[in-house]
Amino acid sequence: MRGGADYLAALKDDREIYLDGQRVHDVVHHPAFAPIATTMAELFDLAADPTNEMTYRAPEIDAEANWVFSIPRSREDLTARRRAIETWARHTHGWVGRSPDHVGAFLAGFAAHPEAFAAEHRDLSSSVVEYHKRVLRESLYVSYAIIPPQVSRATTAHAWDGEFIQVGVVAEREDGIVVRGSQMLATGAAVADEIFISCIKPLTAEDRDFALGFTVPVAASGLKLYCRRPYATAASSGYDYPLSTRYDETDALVVFDDVFIPWERVFVDREVAGLRRQFFDTGAHVLGNWQAQIRFAVKLQFIAGLARKITSVNGVDKIPGVQEKLGELASVASLVESAVLAAEYTAEPDDAGMWRPGGRAVYGAMGLQAELYPRVLAILRDLAGGGVLQLPASVADLHNPATRADIDRYVQSPGVEAVERIKLFKLVWDVVGSEFAGRHHQYEMFYAGAPFVAKGYAYRNYGYERHVADVEEFLAGYTAEPPR
Ligand SMILES: Cc1cc2nc3c(=O)[nH]c(=O)nc-3n(C[C@H](O)[C@H](O)[C@H](O)COP(=O)(O)OP(=O)(O)OC[C@H]3O[C@@H](n4cnc5c(N)ncnc54)[C@H](O)[C@@H]3O)c2cc1C
């Protein structure tokens, strides 16, 4: 099994990443990327350690592989898959959204349904199967960019001014396609092995050239990543910003300057209907978004624990009104956790024998995420009060004898020394107030599409038929006739 050192060694390639107007030459040692690369390496080490029970014998390759990349073929497989995802999520407390298990789940769903990629004009079914085998064999870290750049949502790519703003096929060769344009927003791509590129937003028949699905190494010639401002570099220390300095995944716009993609990496070739089949007919979308809810549940549990702890340190936890707020937070955390388990409980095998988590539960939780996460942050803010700002500017104030005595005296709580109290409230600030926190707020609202998109999934996957029939049966039981 691939360990952390192998993963880090593989990142030393010629990837073309830009940050603050400069080319980044070595992500493993660059201050913006080294922290998240280290965290990812820790995940690979965790998976390779047999005591964590994250591996199984994968029938597709007849070798050991990580459960997070598996095609679940029984309810037990699904449980093992969930446990492995949780093991990784617990290591980052749910603060890393695009660890390799996210896109890994999509790729497993694709491979379970190669028939969805056998288009009339080009049969690409072997591409998805063989690629998934590589993922299993090499524990490949694949991130994705499956949204057109936010140029205009009034139209789709074919109607935008300027050719190939969204990534599309600029030329076909015997051995593959050449792509040009851009796609958003590849979280983690700077420290991933490869990127899966596609388009999950609906396209029209005129957008055929942009209807693609393919994978590409991050270091492919002509591929560029434009990363947003990093938060890890702006943080004064790990003590002051414990999350920003460990889990800043970075998000990037991906730009293709005529990049060649061989056929064995192409999953969908200029076919609008193929995009739908790829994400939805295969079950990849529900499997991938179940992973996202497993990770989200772990994050909410962490935030609930944090809220409970600060109320105890501040001595307000016996107040009924405070307990009510903690109770609301506990309710949200329990609901999401319950949805994760309900999805497993209601899972069923599809016609290819892949066990799909129950869509009603997965999308039910996802549809509310844009409301739940801001609400959770509001409760934590409320409970923290000014404690998150009544803090020394940085850890340096603790090391200066001129300031230390006052800090020890005035920034403490009963039984909690200043150094511990400050540590706790700095963590709270990294959850609710730092730039990292703001990005997470945006992430939880948008990672699976805008809120109207997430609610659309809930609408389509609820399964109203039985309930509408219940209502109709009830209505049929009485009439407008006056009672006799
Ligand atoms: C931090 C972060 C990380 C991300 N990571 C990834 C990633 O790893 N990979 C990836 O592919 N994508 C990623 N995304 C992108 C994400 O998938 C998109 O942000 C998401 O799909 C929403 O698209 P948009 O940002 O273009 O918003 P838009 O679709 O432009 O929506 C903006 C606003 O307009 C409204 N709106 C737009 N159209 C309609 C409509 N038809 N009806 C009603 N309201 C409408 C929306 O509700 C919303 O309020 C990430 C996003 C964020 C914020």
PDBQT file of the ligand as one rigid body, heavy atoms in Angstrom, charges set to zero:
ROOT
HETATM    1  C1  LIG A 501     -14.853  26.361  -1.326  1.00  0.00    +0.000 C 
HETATM    2  C2  LIG A 501     -15.375  25.688  -2.551  1.00  0.00    +0.000 A 
HETATM    3  C3  LIG A 501     -14.759  24.523  -2.992  1.00  0.00    +0.000 A 
HETATM    4  C4  LIG A 501     -15.226  23.901  -4.153  1.00  0.00    +0.000 A 
HETATM    5  N1  LIG A 501     -14.592  22.762  -4.586  1.00  0.00    +0.000 NA
HETATM    6  C5  LIG A 501     -14.980  22.211  -5.763  1.00  0.00    +0.000 A 
HETATM    7  C6  LIG A 501     -14.303  21.069  -6.294  1.00  0.00    +0.000 A 
HETATM    8  O1  LIG A 501     -13.405  20.495  -5.669  1.00  0.00    +0.000 OA
HETATM    9  N2  LIG A 501     -14.652  20.643  -7.523  1.00  0.00    +0.000 N 
HETATM   10  C7  LIG A 501     -15.653  21.230  -8.252  1.00  0.00    +0.000 A 
HETATM   11  O2  LIG A 501     -15.928  20.792  -9.355  1.00  0.00    +0.000 OA
HETATM   12  N3  LIG A 501     -16.308  22.285  -7.760  1.00  0.00    +0.000 NA
HETATM   13  C8  LIG A 501     -16.007  22.782  -6.554  1.00  0.00    +0.000 A 
HETATM   14  N4  LIG A 501     -16.654  23.881  -6.078  1.00  0.00    +0.000 N 
HETATM   15  C9  LIG A 501     -17.536  24.586  -7.012  1.00  0.00    +0.000 C 
HETATM   16  C10 LIG A 501     -18.924  24.322  -6.699  1.00  0.00    +0.000 C 
HETATM   17  O3  LIG A 501     -19.267  23.082  -7.227  1.00  0.00    +0.000 OA
HETATM   18  C11 LIG A 501     -19.714  25.484  -7.294  1.00  0.00    +0.000 C 
HETATM   19  O4  LIG A 501     -19.392  26.617  -6.541  1.00  0.00    +0.000 OA
HETATM   20  C12 LIG A 501     -21.170  25.169  -7.222  1.00  0.00    +0.000 C 
HETATM   21  O5  LIG A 501     -21.487  24.185  -8.173  1.00  0.00    +0.000 OA
HETATM   22  C13 LIG A 501     -22.047  26.379  -7.471  1.00  0.00    +0.000 C 
HETATM   23  O6  LIG A 501     -21.763  26.930  -8.702  1.00  0.00    +0.000 OA
HETATM   24  P1  LIG A 501     -21.369  28.458  -8.813  1.00  0.00    +0.000 P 
HETATM   25  O7  LIG A 501     -20.337  28.713  -7.766  1.00  0.00    +0.000 OA
HETATM   26  O8  LIG A 501     -21.028  28.726 -10.191  1.00  0.00    +0.000 OA
HETATM   27  O9  LIG A 501     -22.654  29.208  -8.350  1.00  0.00    +0.000 OA
HETATM   28  P2  LIG A 501     -23.854  29.658  -9.280  1.00  0.00    +0.000 P 
HETATM   29  O10 LIG A 501     -24.458  28.465  -9.895  1.00  0.00    +0.000 OA
HETATM   30  O11 LIG A 501     -23.382  30.729 -10.171  1.00  0.00    +0.000 OA
HETATM   31  O12 LIG A 501     -24.839  30.230  -8.191  1.00  0.00    +0.000 OA
HETATM   32  C14 LIG A 501     -24.639  31.507  -7.594  1.00  0.00    +0.000 C 
HETATM   33  C15 LIG A 501     -25.950  31.982  -7.049  1.00  0.00    +0.000 C 
HETATM   34  O13 LIG A 501     -26.914  32.107  -8.101  1.00  0.00    +0.000 OA
HETATM   35  C16 LIG A 501     -28.044  31.308  -7.810  1.00  0.00    +0.000 C 
HETATM   36  N5  LIG A 501     -28.485  30.656  -9.037  1.00  0.00    +0.000 N 
HETATM   37  C17 LIG A 501     -27.750  30.415 -10.138  1.00  0.00    +0.000 A 
HETATM   38  N6  LIG A 501     -28.483  29.782 -11.071  1.00  0.00    +0.000 NA
HETATM   39  C18 LIG A 501     -29.700  29.615 -10.524  1.00  0.00    +0.000 A 
HETATM   40  C19 LIG A 501     -30.900  29.007 -10.974  1.00  0.00    +0.000 A 
HETATM   41  N7  LIG A 501     -30.988  28.442 -12.184  1.00  0.00    +0.000 N 
HETATM   42  N8  LIG A 501     -31.966  28.988 -10.146  1.00  0.00    +0.000 NA
HETATM   43  C20 LIG A 501     -31.891  29.538  -8.920  1.00  0.00    +0.000 A 
HETATM   44  N9  LIG A 501     -30.779  30.134  -8.438  1.00  0.00    +0.000 NA
HETATM   45  C21 LIG A 501     -29.706  30.176  -9.223  1.00  0.00    +0.000 A 
HETATM   46  C22 LIG A 501     -27.543  30.255  -6.812  1.00  0.00    +0.000 C 
HETATM   47  O14 LIG A 501     -28.557  29.774  -5.961  1.00  0.00    +0.000 OA
HETATM   48  C23 LIG A 501     -26.539  31.036  -6.019  1.00  0.00    +0.000 C 
HETATM   49  O15 LIG A 501     -27.188  31.762  -5.022  1.00  0.00    +0.000 OA
HETATM   50  C24 LIG A 501     -16.286  24.479  -4.886  1.00  0.00    +0.000 A 
HETATM   51  C25 LIG A 501     -16.896  25.638  -4.426  1.00  0.00    +0.000 A 
HETATM   52  C26 LIG A 501     -16.474  26.226  -3.254  1.00  0.00    +0.000 A 
HETATM   53  C27 LIG A 501     -17.169  27.465  -2.787  1.00  0.00    +0.000 C 
ENDROOT
TORSDOF 0
